[in-house]
Amino acid sequence: MSHSPRLRTVVSCTSLVVALGAALSACGADDQPLSATPYDAADQIAFNGPSGGSRKADPDKPLEITTRDQEGRITDVTAVDASGRYVAGELSADGARWHSTSPLAADAHYTVRVSTEDDDGAPGRGVLGFDTSRPTAKRRLDVTFGPDAGTYGVGQPVTAELSTPLKDKAARAVVERALKVDSTPAVEGAWHWVDDKELHYRPKDYWPTHATVRAHANLAGIKIGDRLRGGNAKALKLTTGDQVIAVTDAAAHEMSVYKNGEEINQIPVTTGKAGFETRNGVKVVLGKEPFVRMRSTTVGIAEGSSEAYDLPVRWATRVTWSGEYVHAAPWSVGSQGSANVSHGCTGMSTSNAEWFFDNIRAGDLVKVENSEGDTMDPFGNGFGDWNLDWKKWREGSALLDGTPDGPSAADRARLRPGPS
């Protein structure tokens, strides 16, 4: 390589160790190749894109950086676009070639910083810049994160709804890799594909209390599949409150409410009777309604039958889309704490229901045990996400399925505590 003369002073320093202290100053950091000011290596590296003029790089082709000089090697490459998205890549063992392994975005400007060294270890630096052409694909995949921004309980999943369905696993992996969820404090979590258009993200365990959760997408302009590229996605910010979990023992007809691990109330309840058993498992609170009219026809009970009802209900906390609530049931107070007489909801006195309504929020957790009913489905009728164990949850990820359990190397670095 043609640059400043090679430095050959490393070995001579060893002999000076036994000399006078004044002589030691001759072996300062400035004589070490690795501490030398990097030479300009821009003319000794090449890439497979246009240089100058109005030509732009094809975003459908991988980026490739190579050396022009047999006496030098590439040691590191970072490629990042104007929005801060890094391009993953691999460096050959001999340092002669680096190529991207993740797709480039269309209609984007990239800055590529290349580190090199010569045969003596002297460092070089080169910077390349290029633009990618506009996408030729007409179809665009947009992402809508949910729920709405706000404060939720520690069980609230983050959702991502896609504007275009995806069946191909490779395309799903591209999308999933670009959908980012970060929390402070940091926790291990993963996406799970509910169907071709919807993903849910949850931690391995519940979110920390009073955490900040942010979701965003690095998908704009990225090639997802044939004639399909990433589109828009509005970032989302959530916060969590205290950990509130209500545990109902259907056999004992009692609900225990816990806040940050401490029991704060015990409430006598009634749950679903034979033929209408309340679902077991963990349910995430979907919302609250101070008043709702409940009709049996909405759950398939024929009007005029012996099980028909049409009731005004107060302090109703919804846990499934099909109509399971925790609510005031003054008509069944005599059975609360002793028998199950409802059509599937959890009923309690009006005062207890108002207390529950005031002390619970969307995203909090309601768990039912010892019912004769089925277990809450993970998806389709609310948020039953926590009824899948972590192994099953990871199997729903296009990136983690089949990989060892535990955070990636990048996640471990991110989760590692900093200095106190």
Disulfide bonds with the S-S distance in Angstrom:
none
